[in-house]
C-alpha cells in the first residue's frame, strides 16, 4: 500500500509547473552555510558554462550569488548563532535573457526599516553615485557584530546594474519575510 497524499502531490505538481513557467531551476529551503554557498556556486558555474554565457556574466552571477548567500548566512533573523548558519529560501532561474536570484528570510522591524531605506537609496542612485557610496562605505564603514561592513547590497547593485526588487510579507507579530529579487542580465554567446 502506498502512502501518498494526493493533495500534497497535486500541489507539488502545480508548484513544479510554476517553477518551469518562471524559469526557476534551483530551489533550496533550509539552513545556509559556507558549504551550501560553495555547492550552489559550483552548480551555477557548471550551468552557465554549458549555456555558453560570457565570462563577464558568469563572474557577475557568481559574485552576486555569493554575496546574497553570505548575507543569508550572516543576517538571517532566525540565525543559529553558535554555528554561523542562517535559514531561508533561495531560488535561481533564467527567463527572458536574464538570471533571477530570489531569496527570502525572516527580519525584524528594525531590519525592515534599514533594508527598505538602503535598497530605495541604491535603486535611486546613478552608477557614479553607487561607486561613491561603495568607496565611502569602504573608508567609513564599521564592521558589524555579524562580520559585515555594509558593502553587500551596494556591490550587488553596482555589479548587476539593475534595480533590486524587494517586498516584505507578514510572518508573525514581530517578524516579516524579506523577499529580494536580483536580476543579472545574460549575454549568451551564439
N, C-alpha and C positions, 0 to 999 in steps of 0.2 A: 504494500500500500504506500502510495506516495504522499508526502506531507507538503503539498503545495498550497499556498494561499493564493487563490485565483485573483483576488482583488489586488494584492501586492504585485503579482506578476503582470497584471494589466497596467497598473501604474508604472511599473518598471519599463514596459514596452513603450508607453507614451513618453516617458522620460527619455528613453533611448532615441525615439523618433525626433523629439525636440532637440536633443543634442546634435543629431545628424543635421537637422534643418538649420541650426545655427553654427555649424562647422566645429563644434566642440569635440576635440579628440582626446583630451586628458582631463579627468576629474578626480580630485582627491579630497576626502573629508577626513580630518583627524588631526593628529599631533604633527607639528612642524619642527624639524631639527636640521642640523647641518647635513646629516646623512640623506634625508628626504630631498633637500635642496640639490645635492650632488646627483641624485638619481634623476630628478626632473631635468636638470641641466644636460645630462648625458642623453636622455630620451629626446629632448628637444633638439639638441645638436645633431643627432642622427637623422631626425625627421627633416630638418632644414637642409642638410646636405643632400638627402635623397630628392628634395624638391628643387634642387639647384638654386637655392637662394644665394644672393651675393654675400660676400664675406661681411660687408657693412651691415646688412640686415641680420645676418647670423650674430654678429657682435652686439648689435643693439638689442636684439631679442634676448640673447643670453644675459647681458648686463642688466637689462630691465627685470627679467625674471628673477635673477639672483637677488637684486636689491629688494624686490617685493617680498620674496620668500624670507629674506633676512629680517625684514620689518615684521612679517608674520611671526617669526620665531621670537623676536625680541619684544614686540609691543602688543601682542595679543592680550586682551584683558583677562582671559582665562588661562593665563600662562602658568606653567608648572615651574615655579621659581628655582627649585633645587636642581633641576636638570636642564635649565635654559631651553625650554620647549614650549612653543605656543600651540594654539589649536584654532582651526578654522576650516575654510573651504578654499580650494584652488582649482581653477579651470583654465584650460588653454585651448584655443581653437583658431582656425583660419577661415575667413569669409570675406568676400569682396576685396580680394587683394590686400588683406591686412590680417595680422595676427592680433588676437584679443586675449589679454590676460585678465582674468576676473578672480577677485578674491573677496572673501567675507570673513570677518571675525568680530567678536564682541568688543565694544568700547563703552566706557562710562561717559557721563555728561561732560566732564571736563575735556576728555579726549575728543569728543564730538565737536565741541566749540573750536578747539585748536586745529583739528583736521579740516573742518569747514573753512575757517579763515585762511589757513595755509593754502589749501587747494584753490580756493577762489582767487587768492592773490597770484598764485602761479599761473592759473588759466588766463588771467588778465594781463600778464606780463609779456613783453616782446622778447625775442631771443636774446637781445643785448641785455635787457633787464634781468633775465634769468641767469645770464653769465655773471652779471654783477652781484646778484643775490648769492650765487654759489661762492664767489670769491669772498664776499663779506662773511658768509657763514663759515668758510674755511678759516678766516682770520679771527673772527669774534665768537664763533660757536663754542659752546661748552659741551663737554661730553656728559651725556645724561647718565643716570644711575643704571640704565639698561644698555649702555655702551654706544649709543648713537650720538652723532653730532648735528643732527637735523639736516643732513645733506641728501638723504634718500629721495624724497619726493621732488626736490629741486633738480637733482640729477636725472631722474626719470623724465620729467617734463622737458629738460634740455635735450636729452638723447633721442626721445621719441618725436619731438617737435609736434606733438598732438595734445589737445586738452585732456586732462584727467577727468574721467566721468565717475561720479560717486552718488551714493544715496545712503540714507540711514533708515532702518526699519526697527520698530519697537521689538524688543526681545522680552523684557520684563520691566518691572517698576524702575530699576536703576540702570539698566543696560540697553544698548541698541546694537543691532547688527550694522556694521560698516561695510558697505559693498563698494569696491573700487574696480573700475574697468579701465585698462590701459591699452591703447591701440598702437601697434608697431606696423608701419607700412611695409609692404612687401615689394620687392623689385625682382621677381622671379625672372631668371635668365631663360631665354628660349633656346 
